[in-house]
């Protein structure tokens, strides 16, 4: 699904063009240079995206005492109230989108209606299938074949609300950061902009709303797994107008439990020595939290040799 390309400021990947070699090349270059791209002609029905956004808005409008029932499974996976660092932002979350049991618990804690549960379950399955497919396409674009390295990787889900006020115009809704995991699918607000990504020169590029499309960001795990080939894009949300902004993010995190994040042998040779020591996603997540390094800098602490 997706609309025209008149609102594209970042690379565009057309899912209907695979397995065309040129589209694989575009995917690889977008991931290496930008670390993000716009996805068109994807497999999530537009009607489902619209229904899910309506459900999300109603959940975010629930009373505080109900939203607080959305507890963390890992730090930051449940309800996030406005904070000193991000005073305009709040979110609801679900740790493992690929688990029907986790989806059921999420819905139950928020007293979701039967209709809301149906929409959330359909969306969860559709976006999970899409994010795994993109991960496989990305691996194939780098020359890996017959790989199933994403099996069992948890997928975190977060619905975001930015409470922009007149006095907050020009300020930050969410500070500069990278995503900690492998890759992220974002269904952005259809009308309200504010997302900006950093290009190779260090300048921020606005990513304006483009209804019907999805945004994909690569995170820190992708950079480590690819031995530095893929870009973990820095991004932020700026307040451009005094209104509510709502988005839906799905994060494919990394290997589960004690399985290590490390570059496959195909990415390591005498000209491309291993850049990062193997690490678990959970250890890396804790490192980012303890070091307060949220914009990719924590990866430097895991390099095999100082950068």
Secondary structure, 3 states (H helix, E strand, C coil): CCCCCCCCCCCEEEHHHCCCHHHHHHHHHHHHHCCEEEEECCCCCHHHHHHHHHHHHHHHCCCHHHHCCCCCCCCCCCCECCCCCCCCEEEEEECCCCCHHHHHHHHHHCCCCHHHHHHHHHHHHHHHHHHHHHHHHHHHHCCCCCCCCCCCCCEEEEEEEEECCHHHCCCEEEEEECCCCCEEEEECCCCCCCEEEECCCCCEEECCCCCCCEEEEECHHHHHHCCCCCCCCCEEEECCCCCEEEEEEEEECCCCCCCEECCCHHHCCCCCCCCECCEEHHHHHHHHHHHCCCCCHHHHHHECCCC
